[in-house]
């Protein structure tokens, strides 16, 4: 299976930041003039979903594929048939936001054969401040459970260690040190370090040989702003 930069799948455990990264990644592609489709396969977590920002994404050139209107806020895994068409369409960059852990990855498994034929990148998004991914062994265990449930292989890692607005350089350093261990143990490359945009410069300065991907926080809960 060769990797294909046209189809990017983001997986990880609960609280890893997959949805924020998926939306920002899709928006970044759109800003570059690419035709982009964002597939919301998060049928598990009712709190942070790209579907809640569908209007914003559409207004910025990202086509969002959601469950049918009757199921848009439900846990029923009712996914639009158009997903397969967009994955196969060479004219689109496709970004897939997958629900947490192996349970959410089961929905991704429906498209495993198509993705294997098309080619894909599957990035494991890691926040080392989450209980299940607070050690190299835990990260690898979660990754293997996702691979088993989806029938697909993780091709790279993305570091996203954070504590929301309390994140600082020291925290990013701690998370990245652990991710480097995972990379050594698994042989998987680290595609980039994800940080909120205000931290980009200092993190890049500290990690000059790593790509730093800046994001804007789009999914902050209303109670967290008060």
C-alpha positions, 0 to 999 in steps of 0.5 A: 500500500502506497501512501497518498497525500490526497487522502488524509485520515486523522485517528486517535483516542478521545481528547487527542484533538483530531477534530480541531486538527482535521478542520484546520488541515482542511482549511489550510488546503482550501487556502492553498486553492485545493478542492477539499472535502472533509468527511465527519466520521465521528459517530461517537463523541457528541461534544466536539464534532466538525459537523457543528462548524459545517457552515463556517467550513463551507463558507471557506471552501471546504465541502463537509460530508455529514450524516443525513439531516435526520441523524446529524446529532445522533449516534446512529452510524448513518453515513452518506453514500457520497463519501466513497465517491469523494475518496475515489475522486482524484480532483479532491483532497479528502480529510477524514475525521474519525471518532475516538479509539477503536470504537470510532475506527469501526466506522472507518473500516467500512471504507478500508478496501477503497482506501487501500486501493486509492492510497491514504495517509493515516495519522495518529494524533497524540495528546500525551495528557490523556490517560490512555496515551500518557506513556509510549506503551499506552500510545502504541496500544491505542494505535494497535486497537485502532488499526485492528478495528479499521483494518488500516495501518497508521502511517505517521504520528502527529504530536498534539500534546496540550492543555487547551489555553494552558499549553506552553512550550514546556508542555509541548516539549514533554509530549514531543519527547514521548512521541520521539520514543514512540517513533523510535519503537514503531519506526513511524515518522512524525509528520508534524507538531500541532500547536495553537497559532500563538505558540508556533514561533517558539515551538519551531525555534525549539524544534528546527528540524520538525514541521510545526502545524499551527491551528486556530481553536474552533471548537471551544465550548461556551462554558469554557469561555465564561 
